Amino acid sequence: MKAVTGNRLTDGAVVYLADDDQWTVQLSRAVRIGDNDALDALSAAQTRVHEIADAYLIDIAENGAPGGRARIRESIRRAGPTVRPDLARQQETAA
């Protein structure tokens, strides 16, 4: 399974494409896309340049967690910087 992710232009937040075709900061709400439909979903997301930057596909497990090689990168993107805890988003994403 795949999910579409990118960064919201208004605040730089990591966002995921949800079932309602809106962007969400909650990975658990990301629509899970089959491999056959993934490139079409990505192409559609890449046209939304007034909403997000750098749309791309990530592997996602059935439980909603990032999978494959992207797991570590996506965990860091969601949590924020790794060198300055005072700038991190951990408290925001926990809610």
URDAPE-V88697 format. One record per backbone hydrogen bond with DSSP energy under -1.0 kcal/mol. CO is the residue of the C=O (numbers start at 1). NH is the residue of the N-H. Records with the same first field share a line. If there is no record, write none. Layout:
BEGIN
CO = NH ; NH
END
This chain:
BEGIN
1 = 60
2 = 33
3 = 58
4 = 17
5 = 56
6 = 15
7 = 53
8 = 12
13 = 8
15 = 6
16 = 24
17 = 31
18 = 21
22 = 18
24 = 16
26 = 29
27 = 30
33 = 2
34 = 37 ; 38
37 = 41
38 = 42
39 = 43
40 = 44
41 = 45
42 = 46
45 = 48
47 = 49
48 = 51 ; 52
51 = 9
53 = 7
56 = 5
58 = 3
59 = 67
61 = 64
65 = 61
68 = 71
70 = 74
71 = 75
72 = 76
73 = 77
74 = 78
75 = 79
76 = 80
79 = 89
84 = 87
89 = 93
90 = 94
END
